[in-house]
Amino acid sequence: MLELVVANLKVRPLRTLISITGVAIGVVLVVLFTGLAQGMIGEMVKRATNWKAEIVFTRAGGMDLTSSTLNVSTAYAERLLEIEGVKSVVPVGRYISPSTKGRFGLQQIEGVDWKPFAEMNGIGIVEGRAPLADNEVIVDRRQLEDDGLKVGDSIALFGNKNYTVAGVFEPPSGSRIKMDLASMQSVLEADNKCTYILVKVLDGVDPAIVAARINEALPGNKVHLTSDFVIDAHERVPGLGTFLNILVGLGAFVSTIFVLLSMYTTITERRKEIGVLRSLGASKGFVVRTIESEALMIGLLGVVLGLIFAFGSAKLIGGLFKLDFEFTSGWIGVAVLIAVAGSLIGALYPAMRAAAIDPAEVMANE
């Protein structure tokens, strides 16, 4: 059987290659783009988990990746300090916009009072100094390298406003660009407002208990444990689940349609050969198994080609655009499954038509 399958595929190498490429495209769609999505989420989570604060106090939707609203009054900071178990608080403003450098993704800017923020989260200036003027910002090392900046250079933010890079902070925490909170409030015309408030609890106190006290004392707001950001990070990116489901469906469709068209054309051209096989005693089941085996071979070769191309492209794109890819066995397994299943399903109708060929009619006509 294997020798017959390989021989059939070799007869029309170009068509076989096109079918394999079609399956590979489906694999690439799933593996490459889910890897990119996972990488972006993973990178966001890593920076969020660098917060030493255990609680984030905000409004509904305030922690979504695309949210730039400063709708939390900074007056809540004093009220939070009165709650039992709270050690310190730091208001943070956040502004999100498309990347200004033509790269994929978003640009995030945070407004903070640097000294209390740095003390709470164990962050320090490793080059330059903290921002002092309204037109100064600090960045982390990755942002500095990505934009080819150095301390003292200018960076365009909020559309076309130029800011001076006053310093570099490490380790990365939250957004890669930070400015004074009052300066952000002024630019966004949101005096005495912030996006969320970081809450540090006293040593030895259970953050969940403090969170419950905050909910009771200040109802109508949203209280998140920072540890939950790792668990529900995907939910904070609107439409991510839909996007990934569309990718899977598109990958399955591409794999199925390529194999279906290829096999249908092949069966049309091989009527004589199939008629001879049937006249020699080949059963309908044997014909179906042969066609399906060819499709399986195409699917497996497509998986190999698709994985090679996906991993190679990820390395190239990651190097050029400084993007993080995170491949998981789960999504790779999904890609393999839809490639193989799509190939088998795509070949099913042509296989049934081949099995239905009347050997007597074929022999008479040929």
Phi, psi and omega per residue, in radians:
M1 nan -0.811 -3.104
L2 -1.083 -0.739 -3.136
E3 -1.114 -0.676 3.120
L4 -1.143 -0.738 3.138
V5 -1.096 -0.834 -3.135
V6 -1.088 -0.727 3.135
A7 -1.098 -0.724 3.126
N8 -1.102 -0.676 3.131
L9 -1.212 -0.571 -3.113
K10 -1.300 -0.395 -3.097
V11 -1.076 -0.665 -3.124
R12 -2.185 1.297 -3.028
P13 -1.094 -0.647 -3.114
L14 -1.151 -0.776 3.133
R15 -1.142 -0.677 3.096
T16 -1.083 -0.753 3.141
L17 -1.118 -0.704 3.120
I18 -1.106 -0.716 3.120
S19 -1.122 -0.766 3.114
I20 -1.080 -0.720 3.124
T21 -1.114 -0.691 3.104
G22 -1.064 -0.755 3.090
V23 -1.137 -0.707 -3.138
A24 -1.074 -0.646 3.115
I25 -1.059 -0.737 3.096
G26 -1.073 -0.708 3.113
V27 -1.130 -0.779 -3.132
V28 -1.072 -0.743 -3.141
L29 -0.971 -0.781 -3.084
V30 -1.322 -0.904 -3.021
V31 -1.191 -0.838 -3.043
L32 -1.164 -0.843 -3.036
F33 -1.372 -0.561 3.030
T34 -1.223 -0.587 3.065
G35 -1.095 -0.696 3.110
L36 -1.165 -0.780 3.128
A37 -1.088 -0.778 3.121
Q38 -1.112 -0.672 -3.141
G39 -1.132 -0.748 3.128
M40 -1.122 -0.742 3.128
I41 -1.163 -0.750 -3.140
G42 -1.067 -0.725 -3.136
E43 -1.166 -0.675 3.102
M44 -1.126 -0.732 -3.131
V45 -1.138 -0.719 -3.134
K46 -1.037 -0.741 -3.133
R47 -1.260 -0.579 3.103
A48 -1.188 -0.642 -3.118
T49 -1.326 -0.121 3.026
N50 -1.345 -0.166 3.000
W51 -1.149 2.366 3.034
K52 -1.554 -0.271 3.070
A53 -1.155 2.465 -3.101
E54 -1.615 -0.295 -3.029
I55 -2.334 2.494 3.031
V56 -2.090 2.127 -3.133
F57 -1.813 2.159 -3.068
T58 -2.714 -2.982 3.043
R59 -1.786 2.924 3.116
A60 -1.008 2.278 3.118
G61 1.423 -0.080 -3.074
G62 -1.148 -0.426 -3.107
M63 -1.748 0.097 3.034
D64 -1.124 2.597 -3.044
L65 -1.072 -0.502 -3.071
T66 -1.719 0.108 -3.087
S67 -1.465 2.212 3.107
S68 -2.140 0.329 -3.033
T69 -1.446 2.248 2.988
L70 -1.686 1.527 -3.037
N71 -2.146 0.236 3.104
V72 -1.908 2.185 3.131
S73 -1.208 2.342 3.110
T74 -1.191 -0.208 3.087
A75 -1.125 -0.370 3.091
Y76 -1.103 -0.403 -3.115
A77 -1.035 -0.798 3.137
E78 -1.159 -0.650 -3.140
R79 -1.211 -0.610 3.101
L80 -1.161 -0.630 3.134
L81 -1.129 -0.390 -3.136
E82 -1.396 -0.221 -3.093
I83 -1.403 2.377 -3.100
E84 -1.051 2.276 3.105
G85 1.732 -0.207 -3.140
V86 -1.492 2.225 -3.137
K87 -1.631 -0.841 -3.116
S88 -2.717 2.803 3.129
V89 -2.421 2.633 3.104
V90 -2.462 2.003 3.038
P91 -1.227 2.498 -3.134
V92 -2.356 2.281 3.014
G93 -1.764 2.575 -3.133
R94 -2.378 2.349 3.086
Y95 -2.214 2.296 -3.095
I96 -2.167 2.359 3.113
S97 -2.581 2.847 3.061
P98 -1.041 2.601 3.133
S99 -1.012 2.343 -3.131
T100 -1.491 -0.079 -3.073
K101 -1.768 0.165 3.108
G102 1.367 0.155 3.111
R103 -1.513 2.932 3.036
F104 -1.220 2.630 2.997
G105 1.790 -2.886 -3.029
L106 -2.099 2.779 3.055
Q107 -1.930 2.197 -3.127
Q108 -1.981 2.438 3.079
I109 -2.241 2.366 3.093
E110 -2.030 2.435 3.020
G111 -1.835 2.134 -3.093
V112 -2.471 2.744 2.873
D113 -1.455 1.858 -2.842
W114 -1.022 -0.820 -3.019
K115 -1.054 -0.921 3.116
P116 -1.150 -0.588 3.112
F117 -1.120 -0.798 -3.120
A118 -1.139 -0.719 -3.133
E119 -1.152 -0.685 -3.130
M120 -1.149 -0.705 -2.979
N121 -1.845 0.111 3.082
G122 1.135 0.751 -3.122
I123 -1.991 2.558 -3.136
G124 -2.415 2.814 3.055
I125 -1.456 2.147 -3.127
V126 -1.806 -0.180 3.112
E127 -2.741 2.367 -3.113
G128 1.353 -2.462 -3.089
R129 -2.589 3.041 3.098
A130 -1.255 2.742 3.121
P131 -1.181 2.344 3.133
L132 -2.023 -0.698 -3.114
A133 -1.633 2.872 -3.131
D134 -1.129 -0.411 -3.077
N135 -1.811 0.484 -3.140
E136 -2.095 2.568 3.084
V137 -2.392 2.906 2.964
I138 -2.179 2.677 -3.088
V139 -2.330 2.820 3.025
D140 -1.521 3.013 -3.036
R141 -1.080 -0.674 -3.133
R142 -1.090 -0.782 3.124
Q143 -1.100 -0.698 3.141
L144 -1.060 -0.782 -3.118
E145 -1.255 -0.728 -3.123
D146 -1.056 -0.703 -3.081
D147 -1.630 0.003 3.136
G148 1.093 0.703 -3.074
L149 -1.760 2.938 2.943
K150 -2.509 2.836 -3.130
V151 -1.009 2.267 -3.108
G152 1.819 -0.282 3.108
D153 -1.319 2.905 3.114
S154 -1.786 2.606 3.087
I155 -2.377 2.390 -3.103
A156 -1.548 2.181 3.134
L157 -2.313 2.856 3.128
F158 0.919 0.737 3.125
G159 1.670 -1.445 -3.056
N160 -2.400 0.369 3.125
K161 -1.565 2.291 -3.121
N162 -1.609 2.310 3.102
Y163 -2.193 2.565 3.141
T164 -1.609 2.319 3.079
V165 -1.351 1.884 -3.074
A166 -1.529 -0.437 -3.093
G167 -2.946 3.076 -3.134
V168 -2.193 2.307 -3.141
F169 -1.988 2.685 3.068
E170 -2.561 2.643 -0.128
P171 -1.332 2.934 3.103
P172 -1.070 2.431 -3.131
S173 -2.694 2.133 -3.091
G174 1.180 -2.407 -3.128
S175 -1.306 2.785 -3.093
R176 -1.469 -0.212 3.137
I177 -2.142 2.252 -3.131
K178 -2.296 2.566 3.105
M179 -2.441 3.038 3.108
D180 -1.178 2.408 -3.092
L181 -1.056 -0.717 -3.136
A182 -1.093 -0.615 3.115
S183 -1.158 -0.722 3.102
M184 -1.149 -0.734 3.114
Q185 -1.038 -0.655 3.139
S186 -1.187 -0.781 -3.124
V187 -1.109 -0.725 -3.075
L188 -1.594 0.058 3.136
E189 0.919 0.898 -3.122
A190 -2.344 1.141 -3.126
D191 -1.037 2.399 3.084
N192 1.044 0.527 3.118
K193 -2.175 2.730 3.042
C194 -2.586 3.068 3.128
T195 -1.594 -0.691 3.108
Y196 -2.729 2.921 3.125
I197 -2.189 2.151 3.082
L198 -1.402 2.366 -3.089
V199 -2.142 2.133 3.064
K200 -1.770 2.254 -3.114
V201 -1.664 2.833 3.114
L202 -1.155 2.603 3.129
D203 -1.011 2.360 3.102
G204 1.475 -0.069 -3.140
V205 -1.655 2.405 3.139
D206 -1.267 2.070 -3.135
P207 -1.014 -0.587 -3.129
A208 -1.112 -0.637 3.125
I209 -1.197 -0.737 3.117
V210 -1.129 -0.706 3.111
A211 -1.047 -0.703 3.118
A212 -1.131 -0.675 3.104
R213 -1.135 -0.680 3.120
I214 -1.140 -0.752 3.106
N215 -1.044 -0.666 -3.116
E216 -1.274 -0.694 -3.083
A217 -1.378 -0.571 -3.081
L218 -2.241 1.230 -3.094
P219 -1.206 2.783 3.119
G220 1.577 -0.014 3.097
N221 -1.941 -3.135 3.118
K222 -2.006 2.259 3.131
V223 -2.095 2.047 -3.120
H224 -1.984 2.453 2.919
L225 -1.442 2.335 -3.121
T226 -1.086 -0.455 3.095
S227 -1.134 -0.392 -3.138
D228 -1.318 -0.282 -3.113
F229 -1.103 -0.550 3.117
V230 -1.215 -0.621 -3.055
I231 -1.323 -0.805 -3.018
D232 -1.964 0.546 -3.111
A233 -1.042 -0.670 -3.113
H234 -1.100 -0.554 -3.124
E235 -1.255 -0.283 -3.113
R236 -1.515 -0.064 3.084
V237 -1.894 1.815 -3.070
P238 -1.028 2.294 3.052
G239 1.397 0.035 -3.090
L240 -1.128 -0.759 3.140
G241 -1.078 -0.730 3.099
T242 -1.101 -0.751 3.130
F243 -1.035 -0.797 -3.126
L244 -1.174 -0.669 3.109
N245 -1.136 -0.663 3.097
I246 -1.126 -0.698 3.109
L247 -1.061 -0.773 3.134
V248 -1.095 -0.799 3.116
G249 -1.091 -0.717 3.130
L250 -1.152 -0.712 3.104
G251 -1.086 -0.738 3.117
A252 -1.132 -0.718 3.141
F253 -1.104 -0.810 -3.121
V254 -1.060 -0.829 -3.137
S255 -1.055 -0.788 -3.094
T256 -1.142 -0.819 -3.036
I257 -1.212 -0.640 3.118
F258 -1.110 -0.821 -3.121
V259 -1.181 -0.701 3.141
L260 -1.034 -0.867 -3.116
L261 -1.124 -0.724 -3.129
S262 -1.122 -0.830 -3.096
M263 -1.211 -0.638 3.132
Y264 -1.088 -0.774 3.110
T265 -1.142 -0.706 -3.137
T266 -1.096 -0.751 -3.134
I267 -1.114 -0.679 3.112
T268 -1.057 -0.689 -3.106
E269 -1.398 -0.306 -3.061
R270 -1.887 0.394 -3.131
R271 -1.004 -0.720 -3.116
K272 -1.109 -0.832 -3.136
E273 -1.064 -0.723 -3.141
I274 -1.185 -0.664 3.098
G275 -1.089 -0.698 3.106
V276 -1.099 -0.793 3.121
L277 -1.031 -0.765 -3.131
R278 -1.148 -0.661 -3.141
S279 -1.213 -0.446 3.109
L280 -1.476 0.037 3.050
G281 1.892 0.061 3.118
A282 -1.154 2.281 -3.131
S283 -1.379 2.887 3.074
K284 -1.065 -0.670 3.128
G285 -1.094 -0.657 3.125
F286 -1.120 -0.728 3.139
V287 -1.125 -0.777 3.133
V288 -1.085 -0.772 -3.136
R289 -1.102 -0.644 3.133
T290 -1.131 -0.827 3.140
I291 -1.133 -0.744 3.134
E292 -1.162 -0.586 3.093
S293 -1.162 -0.656 3.064
E294 -1.100 -0.753 3.131
A295 -1.119 -0.696 3.114
L296 -1.093 -0.726 3.114
M297 -1.093 -0.754 3.105
I298 -1.085 -0.741 3.135
G299 -1.085 -0.777 -3.125
L300 -1.164 -0.735 3.095
L301 -1.143 -0.635 3.082
G302 -1.121 -0.656 3.097
V303 -1.088 -0.823 -3.132
V304 -1.054 -0.853 3.138
L305 -1.099 -0.734 -3.121
G306 -1.130 -0.730 3.132
L307 -1.146 -0.733 3.111
I308 -1.057 -0.803 -3.125
F309 -1.177 -0.698 -3.118
A310 -1.123 -0.822 -3.126
F311 -1.175 -0.689 3.108
G312 -1.136 -0.745 3.120
S313 -1.135 -0.678 3.137
A314 -1.083 -0.724 3.126
K315 -1.140 -0.723 -3.134
L316 -1.187 -0.859 -3.110
I317 -1.141 -0.714 3.126
G318 -1.070 -0.672 3.120
G319 -1.235 -0.670 -3.085
L320 -1.324 -0.722 -3.015
F321 -1.969 0.136 3.099
K322 0.988 0.767 3.123
L323 -1.809 2.549 3.133
D324 -1.692 2.296 3.048
F325 -1.985 2.419 3.117
E326 -2.315 1.822 -3.105
F327 -1.601 2.335 3.137
T328 -2.051 2.615 -3.123
S329 -1.101 -0.534 -3.140
G330 -1.095 -0.860 -3.127
W331 -1.255 -0.578 3.067
I332 -1.130 -0.706 3.091
G333 -1.093 -0.679 3.089
V334 -1.098 -0.741 3.135
A335 -1.084 -0.760 3.120
V336 -1.118 -0.750 -3.105
L337 -1.103 -0.813 -3.092
I338 -1.242 -0.516 3.105
A339 -1.174 -0.839 -3.112
V340 -1.223 -0.822 -3.140
A341 -1.117 -0.718 3.116
G342 -1.088 -0.681 3.120
S343 -1.144 -0.786 -3.130
L344 -1.159 -0.725 3.131
I345 -1.189 -0.705 3.137
G346 -1.099 -0.552 -3.110
A347 -1.539 -0.122 -3.029
L348 -1.138 -0.835 -3.128
Y349 -1.110 -0.847 3.071
P350 -1.016 -0.630 -3.138
A351 -1.155 -0.715 3.119
M352 -1.148 -0.672 3.088
R353 -1.134 -0.687 3.125
A354 -1.130 -0.702 -3.127
A355 -1.185 -0.428 -3.104
A356 -1.498 -0.046 -3.137
I357 -1.110 2.301 3.127
D358 -1.482 1.971 -3.099
P359 -1.064 -0.624 -3.129
A360 -1.124 -0.737 3.137
E361 -1.132 -0.761 -3.136
V362 -1.098 -0.798 -3.098
M363 -1.150 -0.628 3.140
A364 -1.193 -0.723 -3.118
N365 -1.277 -0.569 -3.114
E366 -1.511 nan nan
